[in-house]
């Protein structure tokens, strides 16, 4: 059914502005939308593959039939009228079926559009399987351990001296190559682990590399402990804390709220209002300047925005230095200054780290590149892995041009292209090739899939992120009802902001899910957890986890949770009521109306 009774009137989905669909969907869940025939509540079905419709939970056929008649009556009523056809009027023949347009149009402002399957890709041709060349004994060792490498991957593994650039497309096994190369250098070439360093962009990637390294013969935990694998910040901060511990103690690291506080105070000096000026973007701009080694004095504002940010930058640096504090960007710029101005120390590290490998090189920025350049001289044993097609961090200063210009910076080096995709099927890889080919500045490469599938990608067209989330979760629920497992689904999103609507729908649906990410999700942030804890404990006063999350918000130490539990038992009351019986509260906590619980929950 396309028609139902909502807000005291008949509502047809196809003639309702699409911006209202999500609101009507939520109203259905609250039982506020009823059948136009029997007035019983109806549900609204909104998924990816079908236009939305109203449905009776009990599938009452008679109602559907009656509503269908009602819909047809409304359509006939709104049909354009046609003049009678005359055979001859004053010597003129009137045109047959000439329409007289109705004054009321039934065309929707925004209508449904069916999903489109993507089929503009060539037929699948399977590439040759990985070469089984057994001329090298270590390759046999790798194969016996289950590590199979194609010819390009193997060439990358055995190239250990001098500059090496690996242009690694998505799903081409770059982590396997990096770890196999490190194992080859340790076990076959005999390079000491202390002389090697593997730089990643995330802590998760560093952990994954360490875990992968353990599958290789001869690589034990003592060896891994000597091998330096970590992010830019972790590696170079360790250098700073080792040589200047008093200056770089973690106690002086500015937290995000402290950084915001500094520039907002500076903004008030300029008369900038928090509601009107994007201070968070100003912090991003400041970080961009710092990562490009541009001091406040060197900034040349291009517009009013940069002029204001330049002032905030100057005041931010002034305040930071007066407090002897530092931020994450200072870890890299500080280490760069330390090495540039201490030639003896620089040479010591250049000798120590004779072999440097850098993952995700397309996301490197100026300060990171300068640090890598310093470490690699004079041996120049630098291996970089990247793909300019996957560069997504330009907003924070990353520049794929460092990857593209590697051959000119290191002319004696070698470039190897890893173009076999082992992760995705032929339709997905072909679609990705079609999309990225429009980038005229990219490095020349064409990915080839090792497998194919009859399932092809398709596009669907939601109105906004709210409707999109509803459609996705409905589609997943339908597939689970048909026998699929929740573990078979993955939802990728660009930013955490885009995930909020999805989280809400998944929680409402009771579908089990986990969030895989390096950063902190919206619902795990301290402020959000505390706000949610208030709501949870108001519904369930004995929720131990909620009380644990709430302790800090009540200005109590975490260890007092045990005392609250004890009082709950002794006073025969809930954990929430036990708060009123706590001893030793500060004056601002012990309110006349009953303590923290009463002040927080309105007792």
Secondary structure as UniProt FT lines:
FT   STRAND          3..6
FT   TURN            7..8
FT   STRAND          9..12
FT   HELIX           13..15
FT   HELIX           18..20
FT   HELIX           21..29
FT   TURN            30..31
FT   STRAND          33..34
FT   TURN            36..38
FT   STRAND          43..45
FT   STRAND          53..55
FT   TURN            57..58
FT   HELIX           61..78
FT   STRAND          81..82
FT   TURN            90..91
FT   TURN            96..97
FT   STRAND          99..100
FT   STRAND          116..117
FT   HELIX           137..144
FT   TURN            145..146
FT   HELIX           151..158
FT   STRAND          164..168
FT   TURN            170..171
FT   HELIX           174..184
FT   HELIX           185..189
FT   HELIX           193..195
FT   STRAND          196..200
FT   HELIX           203..213
FT   TURN            214..215
FT   TURN            217..218
FT   HELIX           221..226
FT   STRAND          228..231
FT   HELIX           232..243
FT   TURN            245..248
FT   HELIX           250..252
FT   HELIX           256..269
FT   TURN            270..271
FT   TURN            274..276
FT   HELIX           279..291
FT   TURN            292..293
FT   HELIX           296..298
FT   HELIX           304..322
FT   TURN            323..324
FT   HELIX           328..340
FT   HELIX           343..352
FT   STRAND          355..358
FT   HELIX           361..363
FT   HELIX           366..376
FT   TURN            377..379
FT   STRAND          382..386
FT   HELIX           388..390
FT   HELIX           394..396
FT   HELIX           401..404
FT   HELIX           406..409
FT   TURN            410..412
FT   STRAND          414..418
FT   STRAND          420..425
FT   HELIX           426..436
FT   TURN            437..438
FT   TURN            440..441
FT   STRAND          448..451
FT   STRAND          458..459
FT   HELIX           465..481
FT   TURN            482..483
FT   HELIX           486..488
FT   HELIX           496..509
FT   HELIX           522..524
FT   HELIX           526..539
FT   TURN            541..542
FT   HELIX           544..550
FT   HELIX           552..554
FT   TURN            558..559
FT   HELIX           560..570
FT   TURN            571..572
FT   HELIX           575..578
FT   HELIX           579..581
FT   TURN            587..589
FT   TURN            592..594
FT   HELIX           596..601
//
